[in-house]
């Protein structure tokens, strides 16, 4: 029996799932239940293959989790028969097993041509890892134009650093041709460490400069030590290059550790100030520290410095600050900007805010009408059309949390609730297990209701005292 891996977060960004067609979900569910019950492998594969034969695209996500690095035979059966999904997951399988890069690229290109837009993002990522940013942008632009949200994010992120990336490409070519001089080599390694955050590659280039205590070289070494669980050695290096050089990335590391370990915001801020850096990573983190110190004006000022340099991640923090301060319009505007730049997190935040605004609008309307009618079950269904549209887009892009959230926009018993939560359950989303339990509970299907509620509980979901009693009876 192949080992079934429950760590869905390891593959969440690789999963593609955008079909709203209801074909193949009965077989997918049987396969899912079979996996969770550890049934015979032959039975499970039969159900997965049946679902795939019925053109269900979500089953490939489940197969990828279940089969792991042993799934090549399964994918081969559906090449040219699955709108590019078999090609996509075979490419992922080959990446996991150190397959030939040319074959991986060919599979992803075939996948993209068949309509699987997520393949463009993966192609872009491959070329980014090779520091071929021009080629990466070509693929990411195709993904962006097709509405693939991770491509949108990466394309916009890379665009902001186009001059830096052009320089990296130029210097990297010299490195490969062995025509690079020492100053250029130092510049290349520094850019890779500071702008690309590829510490291993940066260290390989900069290790010749360790003897002169070059801060980016030492910083890259410290980051690698942390990955090897040698945190004390890493902190010693951060302290050294901060005290001697006020190196901004070392300052960031020390400040973030002060916040995480002791919540010493005052000392963290002193460290950040001592860097004398206006890099977004510093100004953005200053904003976070000031917010925790309840100095909201200074928090906003520093967040804005990072946002002005198009730091998409900091836009989320700024939006949250505005929400907490009750400045709803500002929050909505910044979330909207970040969402259109490809931020999935901003999509969540924006959808929640829009739904809250809609609920308040409905509540105010009812109060004005003095409507004291008995609450209907339909009142529990979320109402915002704008929020629903955002979640539908995130679902199309394969985000399982959005699948769960979108299911709340359908009335009790609606078959879309089952489909959306099965899509998320194929990625082992524990909330989806709970929602399926509730769905079947309302459908009076005691066997499936108890099964999914037990699975949700086993995976750490709090099912509540009512359902605790229910599954025991």
C-alpha positions as CSV (number, residue, x, y, z in Angstrom):
1,X,0.0,0.0,0.0
2,X,1.5,3.4,-1.0
3,X,1.9,5.8,1.9
4,X,-0.8,8.5,2.0
5,X,0.6,11.9,2.8
6,X,-1.6,14.3,4.8
7,X,0.6,17.4,4.4
8,X,-1.5,19.2,1.8
9,X,0.3,22.5,2.3
10,X,3.4,21.1,0.6
11,X,1.5,21.1,-2.7
12,X,-1.1,23.8,-2.3
13,X,0.5,26.1,-4.8
14,X,0.9,23.3,-7.4
15,X,-2.7,22.3,-7.4
16,X,-5.0,23.2,-10.3
17,X,-8.7,22.8,-10.2
18,X,-11.2,24.9,-12.1
19,X,-13.9,22.7,-13.5
20,X,-17.4,23.3,-12.3
21,X,-18.6,20.3,-14.2
22,X,-20.2,17.7,-11.9
23,X,-19.0,14.7,-13.8
24,X,-16.7,12.3,-12.0
25,X,-17.3,13.5,-8.5
26,X,-19.1,10.3,-7.4
27,X,-16.0,8.3,-8.3
28,X,-13.7,10.9,-6.9
29,X,-15.6,10.8,-3.6
30,X,-15.4,7.0,-3.5
31,X,-11.7,7.2,-4.1
32,X,-11.3,9.8,-1.4
33,X,-13.2,7.7,1.1
34,X,-11.2,4.7,0.1
35,X,-8.0,6.5,0.7
36,X,-9.1,7.8,4.1
37,X,-10.4,4.3,5.1
38,X,-7.1,2.8,3.8
39,X,-9.0,0.4,1.4
40,X,-7.4,-1.8,-1.2
41,X,-5.1,0.1,-3.6
42,X,-6.7,-1.5,-6.6
43,X,-10.1,-0.3,-5.6
44,X,-8.8,3.3,-5.0
45,X,-7.0,3.4,-8.4
46,X,-10.1,2.1,-10.1
47,X,-12.2,5.0,-8.7
48,X,-9.5,7.6,-9.5
49,X,-9.2,6.4,-13.0
50,X,-13.0,6.3,-13.4
51,X,-13.2,9.9,-12.3
52,X,-10.4,10.9,-14.7
53,X,-12.1,9.1,-17.6
54,X,-15.2,11.1,-16.9
55,X,-13.1,14.3,-17.4
56,X,-12.9,15.3,-13.8
57,X,-9.9,17.5,-13.3
58,X,-9.9,17.6,-9.5
59,X,-9.1,14.0,-9.3
60,X,-5.5,14.7,-10.5
61,X,-4.9,16.7,-7.3
62,X,-6.1,13.8,-5.2
63,X,-4.0,11.3,-7.2
64,X,-0.9,13.5,-6.8
65,X,-1.3,13.5,-3.1
66,X,-2.0,9.7,-2.9
67,X,0.5,8.4,-5.4
68,X,3.2,10.9,-4.7
69,X,6.4,10.0,-6.6
70,X,4.9,6.7,-7.8
71,X,2.2,8.2,-10.0
72,X,3.8,8.2,-13.5
73,X,1.8,5.3,-14.8
74,X,-1.5,7.0,-13.7
75,X,-0.6,10.2,-15.5
76,X,0.6,8.4,-18.7
77,X,-2.9,6.9,-19.1
78,X,-4.4,10.4,-19.5
79,X,-1.9,12.3,-21.5
80,X,-3.7,14.3,-24.2
81,X,-7.0,13.3,-22.6
82,X,-7.3,15.6,-19.6
83,X,-7.0,19.2,-20.8
84,X,-3.4,19.2,-19.8
85,X,-3.8,18.0,-16.2
86,X,-2.0,14.7,-16.7
87,X,0.9,16.5,-18.3
88,X,1.0,19.1,-15.5
89,X,1.1,16.5,-12.8
90,X,3.6,14.3,-14.6
91,X,5.8,17.3,-14.8
92,X,5.4,17.8,-11.1
93,X,6.2,14.2,-10.6
94,X,9.4,14.5,-12.7
95,X,10.4,17.6,-10.7
96,X,10.1,15.6,-7.5
97,X,12.1,12.7,-8.9
98,X,14.8,14.9,-10.5
99,X,13.7,14.2,-14.0
100,X,15.1,15.7,-17.1
101,X,14.4,19.5,-17.4
102,X,13.7,19.3,-21.1
103,X,11.0,16.7,-20.6
104,X,9.4,18.7,-17.7
105,X,9.3,21.9,-19.9
106,X,7.8,20.0,-22.8
107,X,5.1,18.5,-20.6
108,X,4.2,21.9,-19.2
109,X,4.1,23.6,-22.6
110,X,1.8,20.8,-23.8
111,X,-0.3,21.3,-20.7
112,X,-0.6,25.0,-21.4
113,X,-1.5,24.5,-25.0
114,X,-4.4,22.2,-23.9
115,X,-5.8,25.0,-21.7
116,X,-4.2,24.5,-18.3
117,X,-3.0,28.0,-17.6
118,X,-1.3,27.1,-14.3
119,X,1.5,25.5,-16.5
120,X,2.5,29.0,-17.5
121,X,3.3,29.9,-13.9
122,X,5.4,26.8,-13.5
123,X,7.3,27.4,-16.7
124,X,7.9,31.0,-15.5
125,X,9.2,29.6,-12.1
126,X,11.6,27.2,-13.9
127,X,13.2,30.0,-15.9
128,X,13.3,32.3,-12.8
129,X,15.3,29.6,-11.0
130,X,17.8,29.7,-13.9
131,X,17.9,33.5,-13.7
132,X,16.5,33.7,-17.2
133,X,14.0,36.4,-16.3
134,X,13.2,37.5,-19.8
135,X,12.1,34.0,-20.7
136,X,10.2,33.7,-17.4
137,X,8.3,36.9,-18.1
138,X,7.2,35.6,-21.5
139,X,5.5,32.7,-19.9
140,X,4.2,34.7,-16.9
141,X,2.7,37.2,-19.3
142,X,0.8,34.4,-21.0
143,X,-0.5,33.2,-17.7
144,X,-1.3,36.7,-16.6
145,X,-3.3,37.4,-19.8
146,X,-5.2,34.2,-19.2
147,X,-6.1,35.3,-15.7
148,X,-3.9,32.8,-13.8
149,X,-3.5,34.6,-10.5
150,X,0.0,33.3,-9.5
151,X,1.3,34.4,-12.9
152,X,-0.3,37.8,-12.4
153,X,1.5,38.2,-9.0
154,X,4.9,37.0,-10.3
155,X,4.7,39.0,-13.5
156,X,4.0,42.2,-11.6
157,X,6.6,41.4,-8.9
158,X,9.3,40.8,-11.6
159,X,8.2,43.9,-13.6
160,X,9.0,46.1,-10.6
161,X,12.6,44.7,-10.6
162,X,13.1,44.6,-14.3
163,X,16.4,46.6,-14.2
164,X,17.8,44.4,-11.5
165,X,16.8,41.3,-13.3
166,X,18.3,42.5,-16.5
167,X,21.6,43.1,-14.7
168,X,21.5,39.6,-13.1
169,X,20.9,38.0,-16.5
170,X,23.8,40.0,-18.0
171,X,26.2,39.0,-15.2
172,X,25.0,35.4,-15.0
173,X,25.9,35.0,-18.7
174,X,29.4,36.3,-18.0
175,X,29.6,33.8,-15.1
176,X,28.7,30.9,-17.3
177,X,31.1,32.1,-20.0
178,X,33.8,32.6,-17.4
179,X,34.3,36.2,-18.4
180,X,33.2,37.8,-15.2
181,X,35.6,39.8,-13.0
182,X,35.7,39.8,-9.2
183,X,33.7,43.0,-8.8
184,X,31.0,41.8,-11.1
185,X,30.9,38.4,-9.4
186,X,30.4,40.2,-6.0
187,X,27.6,42.3,-7.6
188,X,25.9,39.2,-9.0
189,X,26.0,37.3,-5.8
190,X,24.7,40.3,-3.8
191,X,21.8,40.8,-6.2
192,X,20.9,37.1,-6.0
193,X,20.9,37.2,-2.2
194,X,19.2,40.5,-1.7
195,X,16.7,40.7,-4.6
196,X,16.0,37.0,-5.5
197,X,16.5,35.5,-2.0
198,X,18.2,32.5,-3.5
199,X,20.7,32.0,-0.6
200,X,22.3,28.8,-1.8
201,X,23.1,30.2,-5.3
202,X,24.2,33.5,-3.8
203,X,26.4,31.8,-1.3
204,X,28.1,29.6,-4.0
205,X,29.0,32.8,-5.9
206,X,30.0,34.9,-2.8
207,X,31.8,32.3,-0.7
208,X,35.1,33.5,-2.2
209,X,34.5,36.8,-0.4
210,X,34.0,35.3,3.1
211,X,37.6,35.9,4.0
212,X,37.0,39.7,3.7
213,X,33.9,39.4,5.9
214,X,31.6,40.6,3.0
215,X,28.2,41.1,4.7
216,X,26.0,39.5,1.9
217,X,28.3,36.5,1.8
218,X,28.1,36.0,5.6
219,X,24.3,36.6,5.5
220,X,23.8,33.9,2.9
221,X,25.9,31.5,5.0
222,X,23.8,32.3,8.0
223,X,20.5,31.6,6.1
224,X,21.9,28.3,5.0
225,X,22.9,27.5,8.6
226,X,19.3,28.2,9.7
227,X,18.0,25.7,7.2
228,X,20.3,23.2,8.8
229,X,18.8,23.9,12.2
230,X,22.0,25.7,13.4
231,X,20.1,28.8,14.5
232,X,22.6,29.9,17.2
233,X,25.5,30.0,14.7
234,X,23.3,32.0,12.3
235,X,22.3,34.5,15.0
236,X,26.0,35.0,15.9
237,X,26.7,35.9,12.2
238,X,23.7,38.2,12.1
239,X,24.9,40.0,15.2
240,X,28.4,40.3,13.8
241,X,27.5,41.8,10.5
242,X,24.9,44.1,12.1
243,X,27.3,45.4,14.7
244,X,30.2,45.9,12.3
245,X,28.3,46.9,9.1
246,X,24.7,47.7,10.1
247,X,23.8,45.4,7.3
248,X,20.0,45.8,6.7
249,X,19.1,42.2,6.2
250,X,20.9,41.2,9.4
251,X,19.0,43.9,11.1
252,X,15.7,42.6,9.8
253,X,16.6,39.1,11.0
254,X,17.5,40.3,14.5
255,X,14.5,42.5,14.8
256,X,12.1,39.8,13.7
257,X,13.6,37.3,16.2
258,X,13.2,39.9,19.0
259,X,9.5,40.2,18.1
260,X,8.9,36.5,17.8
261,X,10.8,35.4,20.9
262,X,10.2,38.2,23.4
263,X,7.8,40.8,21.8
264,X,10.5,43.4,22.5
265,X,9.2,45.9,20.0
266,X,11.2,48.8,21.3
267,X,14.5,47.1,20.9
268,X,13.4,45.7,17.5
269,X,12.6,49.2,16.4
270,X,16.0,50.5,17.5
271,X,17.7,47.7,15.5
272,X,15.6,48.6,12.4
273,X,16.4,52.3,12.8
274,X,20.1,51.6,13.1
275,X,20.1,50.0,9.6
276,X,19.5,53.4,8.1
277,X,17.8,51.6,5.2
278,X,14.8,52.5,3.2
279,X,14.4,49.0,1.6
280,X,10.8,47.8,1.6
281,X,11.6,44.9,3.9
282,X,12.8,47.4,6.6
283,X,10.1,50.1,6.2
284,X,7.4,47.4,5.9
285,X,8.6,45.7,9.1
286,X,8.9,49.0,10.9
287,X,5.2,49.5,10.0
288,X,4.4,46.1,11.6
289,X,6.4,46.9,14.8
290,X,4.9,50.4,15.1
291,X,1.4,48.9,14.7
292,X,2.1,46.5,17.6
293,X,3.3,49.5,19.6
294,X,0.0,51.1,18.8
295,X,1.7,54.0,17.1
296,X,-0.7,53.8,14.1
297,X,0.3,57.0,12.3
298,X,3.9,55.9,12.2
299,X,2.8,52.4,11.1
300,X,0.8,53.8,8.2
301,X,3.7,56.1,7.2
302,X,6.2,53.1,7.0
303,X,3.7,50.8,5.3
304,X,3.1,53.4,2.7
305,X,6.9,53.7,2.1
306,X,6.9,50.0,1.1
307,X,3.7,50.2,-0.8
308,X,5.0,53.1,-2.8
309,X,7.7,50.7,-4.1
310,X,4.9,48.3,-5.0
311,X,5.5,45.8,-2.2
312,X,2.3,43.7,-2.6
313,X,2.7,41.8,0.6
314,X,2.8,45.0,2.7
315,X,-0.4,46.2,1.0
316,X,-2.2,43.4,3.0
317,X,-0.8,44.7,6.3
318,X,-1.7,48.3,5.4
319,X,-5.3,47.2,4.5
320,X,-5.6,45.3,7.8
321,X,-4.4,48.4,9.7
322,X,-7.1,50.5,7.9
323,X,-9.7,47.9,8.8
324,X,-8.7,47.9,12.4
325,X,-8.9,51.7,12.5
326,X,-12.3,51.6,10.9
327,X,-11.1,53.3,7.6
328,X,-13.1,50.9,5.5
329,X,-12.8,52.7,2.2
330,X,-9.0,52.9,2.4
331,X,-8.9,49.2,3.3
332,X,-11.1,48.3,0.4
333,X,-9.0,50.4,-2.0
334,X,-5.6,48.9,-1.0
335,X,-7.0,45.3,-1.0
336,X,-8.4,45.9,-4.4
337,X,-5.1,47.1,-5.7
338,X,-3.2,44.1,-4.2
339,X,-5.8,41.7,-5.5
340,X,-5.5,43.0,-9.1
341,X,-1.7,42.7,-8.8
342,X,-2.3,38.9,-8.1
343,X,-2.4,38.6,-4.3
344,X,-4.6,35.7,-3.2
345,X,-4.5,36.9,0.4
346,X,-5.8,40.3,-0.7
347,X,-8.6,38.4,-2.5
348,X,-9.6,36.8,0.8
349,X,-9.4,40.0,2.7
350,X,-11.4,41.9,0.1
351,X,-14.1,39.3,-0.2
352,X,-14.5,39.2,3.6
353,X,-14.7,43.0,3.8
354,X,-17.3,43.2,0.9
355,X,-19.4,40.5,2.6
356,X,-19.3,42.4,5.9
357,X,-20.3,45.6,4.2
358,X,-23.2,43.8,2.5
359,X,-24.3,42.2,5.8
360,X,-24.3,45.6,7.5
361,X,-26.3,47.1,4.6
362,X,-28.9,44.4,4.8
363,X,-29.1,44.7,8.6
364,X,-29.5,48.5,8.4
365,X,-32.3,48.0,5.8
366,X,-34.1,45.6,8.0
367,X,-33.8,47.9,11.0
368,X,-35.2,50.8,9.0
369,X,-38.2,48.7,7.9
370,X,-38.6,47.4,11.5
371,X,-38.7,43.9,10.0
372,X,-39.0,41.5,12.9
373,X,-39.8,38.5,10.9
374,X,-38.6,35.1,12.0
375,X,-35.1,34.4,10.8
376,X,-35.0,32.2,7.7
377,X,-32.3,29.6,6.9
378,X,-31.6,31.7,3.8
379,X,-30.3,34.4,6.1
380,X,-27.2,32.3,6.7
381,X,-26.3,32.3,3.1
382,X,-23.7,34.9,2.2
383,X,-25.0,37.7,-0.1
384,X,-22.3,39.9,-1.6
385,X,-22.2,39.4,-5.4
386,X,-18.8,41.1,-5.6
387,X,-17.3,38.9,-2.9
388,X,-18.7,35.8,-4.6
389,X,-17.2,36.8,-7.9
390,X,-13.7,37.2,-6.3
391,X,-14.0,33.7,-4.7
392,X,-15.1,32.2,-8.0
393,X,-12.0,33.6,-9.5
394,X,-9.8,32.1,-6.8
395,X,-11.6,28.8,-7.1
396,X,-10.9,28.9,-10.8
397,X,-7.3,29.3,-9.9
398,X,-7.3,26.2,-7.7
399,X,-7.4,27.7,-4.2
400,X,-9.0,25.3,-1.8
401,X,-9.8,27.8,1.0
402,X,-11.8,29.8,-1.5
403,X,-13.7,26.6,-2.5
404,X,-14.8,26.2,1.1
405,X,-15.7,29.9,1.4
406,X,-17.6,29.9,-1.9
407,X,-19.8,27.0,-0.7
408,X,-21.2,29.4,1.9
409,X,-22.9,31.4,-0.9
410,X,-25.3,28.5,-1.7
411,X,-28.4,27.6,0.3
412,X,-28.7,24.5,2.5
413,X,-28.7,21.3,0.4
414,X,-27.6,22.9,-2.8
415,X,-25.4,20.4,-4.8
416,X,-22.8,23.0,-5.3
417,X,-21.9,22.8,-1.6
418,X,-21.0,19.2,-2.1
419,X,-19.0,19.8,-5.3
420,X,-17.0,22.7,-3.9
421,X,-16.2,20.9,-0.7
422,X,-15.2,17.7,-2.6
423,X,-12.9,19.9,-4.7
424,X,-11.3,21.2,-1.5
425,X,-11.4,17.7,0.2
426,X,-9.4,16.4,-2.7
427,X,-6.6,18.6,-1.3
428,X,-7.4,17.3,2.2
429,X,-8.8,20.6,3.5
430,X,-10.1,19.8,7.0
431,X,-12.8,22.5,6.8
432,X,-14.1,20.8,3.7
433,X,-14.3,17.5,5.6
434,X,-16.4,19.3,8.2
435,X,-18.6,21.0,5.6
436,X,-19.3,17.7,3.9
437,X,-20.2,16.2,7.2
438,X,-22.7,19.0,7.8
439,X,-24.0,18.6,4.2
440,X,-24.7,14.9,4.6
441,X,-26.1,15.5,8.1
442,X,-28.7,17.9,6.6
443,X,-29.3,15.3,3.8
444,X,-30.0,12.6,6.5
445,X,-27.1,10.5,5.3
446,X,-25.9,9.4,8.7
447,X,-23.1,7.1,7.4
448,X,-21.3,9.8,5.4
449,X,-22.1,12.6,7.9
450,X,-20.4,10.7,10.7
451,X,-17.5,9.6,8.4
452,X,-16.6,13.2,7.3
453,X,-17.1,14.7,10.8
454,X,-14.8,12.1,12.3
455,X,-12.2,12.8,9.6
456,X,-12.5,16.5,10.3
457,X,-12.0,15.9,14.0
458,X,-9.0,13.6,13.5
459,X,-7.4,16.3,11.4
460,X,-7.7,18.9,14.2
461,X,-11.0,20.6,13.3
462,X,-13.2,21.6,16.2
463,X,-16.6,20.0,15.2
464,X,-18.4,21.4,18.3
465,X,-20.2,19.6,21.2
466,X,-23.4,18.8,19.2
467,X,-21.5,16.9,16.5
468,X,-19.2,15.4,19.1
469,X,-22.3,13.7,20.6
470,X,-23.6,12.9,17.2
471,X,-20.6,10.9,16.0
472,X,-20.5,9.0,19.3
473,X,-24.1,7.7,19.0
